[in-house]
Amino acid sequence: MDAMPSDFLLHVEGMSCDGCTQAVRRIIQRLDPEARVMVDLDHGCVAVTSRAQRLTLAEALTQAGYPARAVAG
């Protein structure tokens, strides 16, 4: 994971509480321990700064039960 960190947004379904927020953060930081993760429960969005690829993170979240897709931009 030698890439420069990039900022992106993921739309994540199924998040409804602080436990979901912590689970999503753990899943992302398992793939990139240095990732910065900001969860917006009201809008179902997760802002991420990470060296991991956005599609890799979306797939990991989906496999964990939080259907996710990368938002273009």
N, C-alpha and C positions, 0 to 999 in steps of 0.2 A: 504494500500500500504506500507507494512512494509519490503518489499524485499530490498536487496542491489541494488544500481544502477548498470546497466550493459550497456556496449557499444555495439551497433549494427548498421547495415546499412539497409536502406530501399530503394528499387528502386521505384520511384514515377513518374508516367506519367502525362503529362499535365501542367507541370510547365514551364513558359516561361518568367516571368518577376519578378520584385521586389515585386509586389503585390501578386504573387503566393507564393513567399518565405515567406512573412509575414503571409499569410493565413495558410500555412503549419505549420509554427512555432506556430501560435495561436491554431490550432487544437491539436497539440501535447501537448502544455503547458496547455491546458484546462484539459487534463487528468493527467498531472504531471507538476504542476507549477514550479518545480525546474529542469525540464529537460533541458539539454543543446542540442541545435539543430544547426547543420551546414548544410546548403543547397548548393549543387553543381548543379546549373542549367544546365551547359554544359553537365554533365553526367547523369542527372536525378536521383541523389542520395541524400539521407538525412542521415547524420551521427547523431546518437542520443545517449545520455547518459541519462538513465531514469530508474525509478523504475517500470514504467508501462511495461506490456508485449508487445513485438514487434508485435505480431499478433493483439492485441487490437488496437495499434496505426495504423497498416496497415488497419484494418477494418474501423476505424474512418476516415482516409484520403480517403479511397475508397468511403465511404458514402457521403463525402463532395465534391466528384467530382474529386478527385486526385487518380486514381487507383494506389494502392501501394501493394507491396509484400516484405516480409522480405527476405533479402539475407542471405543465409546460411553462417555460419562462426562464 
